[in-house]
Amino acid sequence: MHATPAPPGTTGRPGPAIALGLVILCIEGYDLFVLGVVGPALLAHPDWDVTTSTLGLLGTLTALGMPLGSIAAGWAGDLIGRRLPLVVSLSWLSLSMLLSALADDLALFAATRFLTGIGLGALIPLVTAYVSDAATPARHSLQVGTATAGIGVGGILTAVAGRTLLPEWDFHTLFLFGVFPLVLVPVVWRMVPAAVRDRPAHAPPATAGPGELLTPPYRRPTLLFWAVTFAGLVIVYGAGTWLPTLMVDSGYDLGSSLDFSIAFNAGAVAGILAAGLIADRGLLKAATTTSFLLAAVAMITLSTPQPRPLLLLASAVAGFGALGTQALVNIFVAVSHPARLRATALGFSLGVGRVGAVVGPAYVGAATALISSSKAGFLAFAAPALLGAALTALLRQAGRAPAAVRPGVPAAR
C-alpha cells in the first residue's frame, strides 16, 4: 500500500529554496559547459596532443562519473534527507574542479574530469527534489524550472569567461572558478531540512528504494523516464562538449562560437521559464514533447548556411530543446512520485539515463570523425531528439504521483 504523498510546499516558503537551488545549479551549468568552452584551447595545446577523438573521450569520462553520483545521491537524499548529500556533493565538486585547474598532464586532467562527473551527477536529483518539496502546487513546474534555469545561467557564465579570458589566459583558469561551491556549504547546512518531511511514521527508511520504482504503479513510467532521460542527455552532453568546437569547424572564430554558446544557454533559461508557465496549466507532457521536436529543428538549422541572427536564434532554440527539455523531464519525474521516493526516482532516472551522457560526446565525436561534412555533428542530434519526443508521447499526463490515485479512479492521461 503506497502512502499518499504530501503536497509540495510542506518544507516552508518556496522562495529561499528556489534561490538556493538556482545558485547550486548555476555551478552545475558552469562545470557542465566548461569542457566545451575550453575545447578549442585543448585542441591547440602544444604539448598534450589533443584530437577531436580525445575531446570526445574527455566528455565521456566526465559522463561516466555521473551515474554514480546520481544514483548514490538520489537514494541517500530519500534515506537520510537532502542536506548531508548536498553538502558532500558540493565539496566533492569543488575539490575535483581544483584538481582540474592544477592538472599538468592529460592523463591527470582526464582523471579529474571523471571525479567532476560524480559531483555533477549528484546535484540535479538532490536540488530538484529539494525545490520540488518546497514548491507551491499551482506553480510547481515554474518554481522548479526557475531553479533548474541555473544550469543555463551557469553555461552563460562559462561562455562569457571563455570569451573574456581565452585564448590569452591559460585554459586551467576557467576550472579554478569551480572552487566556489565550498562557499555554499554552510548555507546549505543552515537552509536545507535534515529529513524528508512526508515519510509516514510507520514506514521504515528502506521503503524509499529502487525496488519500489519497478513495482506497480511505478514500473511503466519508470522505464519510460529512463529512456526519455537517455535521449535528452545525449543532446545535453553532446552539445555541452561539442557546440563551440562545431561552430569553429563551421568557419566561425572562437569568439563568435562562444556567442552561439551564450545564445544556447540564454535560450535554455528563457525556454525553461516559459515552459514552466505552460506546464502549470496541465500541459507538462505537451511542453516536453514540443521541446524535443524544437531541438531537432534547431540543430538541423544550425547545420545550414543562414544569416547570423537566424543562427543565433536557432542556437537559443537548441538550448531550450536540450537543457530545457531535460529540465522538464526532471520536473515530470518529480511530480510523478511522492516526496519520500522523489530523490530516488530522480537519481535512478538520471543515473540510468546518464548512459546518454556517456554516449553523447562520443557519439557526436564519432559522427564528426566518420563523416567529413561540417554538418555531421549538428545532424547527429536530430535522431535522439525525435526519439525523445516519441517516448514522451507514451507517458501519462503529469499532475499527481501514482500513489495519490484513489482506488478505482484511473490516473489522468
N, C-alpha and C positions, 0 to 999 in steps of 0.2 A: 504494500500500500504506500503510495507516494505521498509525501507531505505537501500540503498546499503552500506554494511559495508566498512569502511576504511581499507586499508590493514594493516597487522601487521607492526610494526616499526614506527608508527606515533608518539610515545611518546619520541623519541630520540634514542640514542645509546643503543643497547641491552645489552652490556657488564655489565654496572653497575646494570641494573635491574636483570640480571641473577645472579650476585654475591650476591645482597641483598636477592633475593628470595631463593637462596641456603642456606644462613645463617639462614633465618627465618624458613625454612622447616627443617633444621638441628635441631632446637629447637623442632619443631613439632615431629620429629622422636624420639628424646631423651625422650620427655614426653609420647609419644605413647608406647614405649617399656619398660619404667622403671618399670611398674607394673609387667610385665612378668619376668624381671630380678630379682626383689625382691620377686617373688612368693615363691621360696623355703624358704627364710628367714621368710616370713609371716607364712607359714605353720609350721615353727619351733618356732614361737613366744610363749614364756612361759605363757603369760597372756591373749592373745587375742582369743585363741581357734579357730584359722582359719582352716577350712577344704577345700577340693577341691571345694566343692559347694560354700563356702564363696568367694574363689578366683574368681570363675566364676561370682558371684554376683558383686564383685568389678569391674570386667571388664565390666559387663553390665551397672552398674551405670555410669561409665565413658562414655560409648557409648550413654547412654540416653541423656546426655547433648549435644552431638554433633549435632543432627538435629537442635536444637535451634540455635546454633552458626552458622551452615552452611547456613540456610535459612535467618536468620536475617542479617548476614554479607554480604552474596551474594547480596541480594536485596539492602541493603544500599550501597554496592560498586558501583552499577549502578546508584542509585538515587543521591548520594552526592559525588561520587568519591571513589577511593580506599584508600586514605590517612588516613582519620579520622577513618574508621572502622578498619584499620590495627593497628593504634596506640591504640585504645581501646582494641582490641583483645590481643595484646602483653601484655598490662598492666594487663588485666584480668588474662591471663595465668600465669604471674609471681606471682601475689598475691595468686592465687589458689595453685600453687606449694609450695609457702612459708607456707601456711596453712597446706598442707600435711606434710611438714617437721616438723611442730610444733604439729601435732595431737598426743594426748597421749592416745586415746582410739579408738576402732574400729569404733564406730558409727560416730565420728567426722572425722576420716580418710575417711570413705565411703562418707560422705557429700562433702569433698574436692575433691574427685575423680569426682563426678558429676559436680562440678564447673569447674574443669580442662577440662572436656569433652566439655563444652560450648566454651572455648577458643580454644581447639584443632579443633573443628568443623569449627570455623570461618576462620582459617588461610589458608587452602588449596584453597578454592574458590577465596579468595582475592589475594593470591600470584600467582595462576595460571592465573587469569585474568590479573593481572598487568604485568607479564612477557610476556604473550601472546600478550598484546597490543604493547609491545616494540620489539617483536621478528622479525627477518628478515624473509620474506616469504619463501625463499628457504631453510631455516634452522629452521623453526618454531618448528617442533617436537623435534629436537635435543636441541635447546636452552631452550624450556620449560622443556624438560626432564632433562636437566642438573640441572636446579633449583630444580626440583622435586626429583632428586637424593639426595638432602639434607636430605630427610626423612631417607634414608638408612644410610647416614653418621651419623646422629643422633642416629640411632639404634646401630651402631658400637660403638659410644662413650659410650652409656649406658652399653653395654655389657663389654667394657673394664673397665669402672668404677666399675661395679659389680664384675668383675674378680679380680680387684686390691684391692677393699675395703671390699668385703664380704667374709666370714661371720664375720671377725674380727671387722668391724665397724658396728654401728647401721644402719639399712636399711634407716632410715629417712634421712641420709646424702645425699643419691642419689637424693632425692627430693629437697634438698636445692639448688642444682646446677640449678634448674629450674627457679631461680630468674633472671638469666642472660638476658632474653628478655627485661627487663627495660632499659638496656644499649642501645638497638637498637631504642628506641622510638624517640630520636632526629634525628637519621639517617633517619628513615622512613619519618619523618616530612619534612626533607630537600629534600629527593630524589624522593618521590612518588608524581606524579601530583595530584593536588587538585580535578580535574574533569575528566570525561571520554571525550576523545577528538573527537569522531566521531558522537556525537549526533547532528542531524540536528537542525538548529536554530529554525525551526518552530515546532519541536517536543517537547511537554512538558515532564518533567522527568517521569511522571506517565506512559508513554508508555513502560518504562522498568519495566515490572512486570510479575508475574507468569501467568496472564491470557493469555498473548501473546504466552507463551510456549505451550498452549493447543489449539492453532488455526493453521490452515494450513499455511505454510508447516512444522510447527514445531511439530505438535501433535504426529505423529508416532515415530520419532526419540526420542522425549522427553520421552515417555513411555518406549521405549526400553532402553534408557540410564538409567532410574531409575532402571529398572530390572537388567541390567548388573552391575550397581554400587552396588546393593544389593548383588549379588553373589560375587563380588570382595571383598566387605568389610566383608563378613562372613569369608573369608580366612584371610584377613589382620589382623582383630582384634582378631579373634580366635587364630591365630599364635602369635600375639603380646602378648597376655595374657598367652598362654599356652606352647609355644615351650620349654623354659628351663625346666619347670616342667615335660613335657612329656619325655624329654631326661633323667631327673633324674629318673623318673619312669621306664624307659627302662634299667636302671642299670648304667648310667654314673654319675660321681660325678659332683658337681656344676661347678667346673672349666671347665670340659670337655663340659658340657651342654652349658656354655656361649661361648665356642669356636664355637659350632654349631650356636649360635645366631649371632656371628660375621660373620661367613660364610654366613648366611642367608641374612644379610644386605649388605655384600660386593657383593654378587650375585645380589642383587637388584640394587645397584649402577651401576655395570658393565652392567647388562642387560638393564637398562633404557637407558644408553648411546648408546649401540649397537642397541637397538630397535628404538631409535630416528633417527639414521642414516638410518635405513631401512625404517622407516615410511616416511621420507622426500623424498623417491623415489616413493611415491604414494602407499605404502603398509601398511598404518596405520591399516587398518582393518585386514589384514592378520597377522600382528605382534601381534595385540591384541588377536586374536583368538588363535594363537600359544602359547602365553604366558599362557593363561588359561589352555591349554592342558598340558603344561610343569609343571604347578603347581600340577595337578593331578598325573602325573607320578612321580614327585619328592616326594610327600607325601607318595605314595604307597611304594617307595623305602626306605624311612626313617622308614617305619613300619617293615622292614625285617632285619634280621641279615646280615650285609655287612661289608667288611673291612672299617676301619676308614676313609681312604682317599675317598672312594666312598661315604660314608655317608656325609662327609663334602661337597663334590661336589653336592650331592643331596640337601643338605641344602641350598647351594648357588643358585641352580636352583629353589628351592622352594621360596627363597627370591625374585627372579625375577618374578616368577609366581604369587606371592602375591602383593608385593609393586610395582613391575614393571608393572603388569597388570593394577592396579588402576591408575598409572601414565599415562599409555597410554589411558585409558578410559577418564581421565580428559582432556588430550590433544584432544581427539576425540570430546568431548563436546565443548571445546574452539574453535576449528576450524570450528565447525558446526553452530556457532552463530556470529552475528555482535558484535562489542565491546560494544555497548550500552546495549546489552542484555546478554553479556558473563558471568559476575559475577552472575547474577540472575540465568541463566541456570546451572552454576556450583553449586551454593548454593542449588538450589532445587534438582538437581541430587544427590548431596552428602547428602542433608537433608533427602530426601525420602529413598535414598539408605542406609542411616545410620541405618535403621531398621536391615540391615545385620550386622552392627557393634554391635547393641544391641543383636541380636540373636547369633552372632558368639561365644563369650566367653561362654554363657550359653549352646549353642548347643554342643560345644566340652566338656564342663563340664558334661553335661548330658550323652554324649556318654561314657566318661570315668567312670562315676558312674554306668551306667546300664550294661556296658559290661566289664567284668573283664580283658579282654586281654589288654596288653600294646599297641597293635596295634590300638585300637579303636579310640584314639584321632587323629592319623595320617590319618586313612582311612576316618574319618568323613569329611575331607577336599575335598575328591575327588568329591563328589556329587555337591557342589556349583561350583567347577572348571569346571566340564563338562557342567553344566547348563549355566555358563557364556560364554563358547565357543559357545554353540548353539545359545544363544541370540545375541552374537556379529555377528554371521553369517547372521542375519536378518537385520543388519544395512546397510545403504547406505555407499558406499566408501566415506571417508572423503576427503576434499580438499577445498570446498567452503561452506560458510553458505548458507542455502536455500534462504535467501533474496537476494543473489547475482546472482541467476539464472535468466537469461533473459526470458521474456515471450516466451512461445513456445519452449524453449530449456530444455529438461529434465535434471535433476541432474544426474551426473555420478554415476554409480553403481560399 
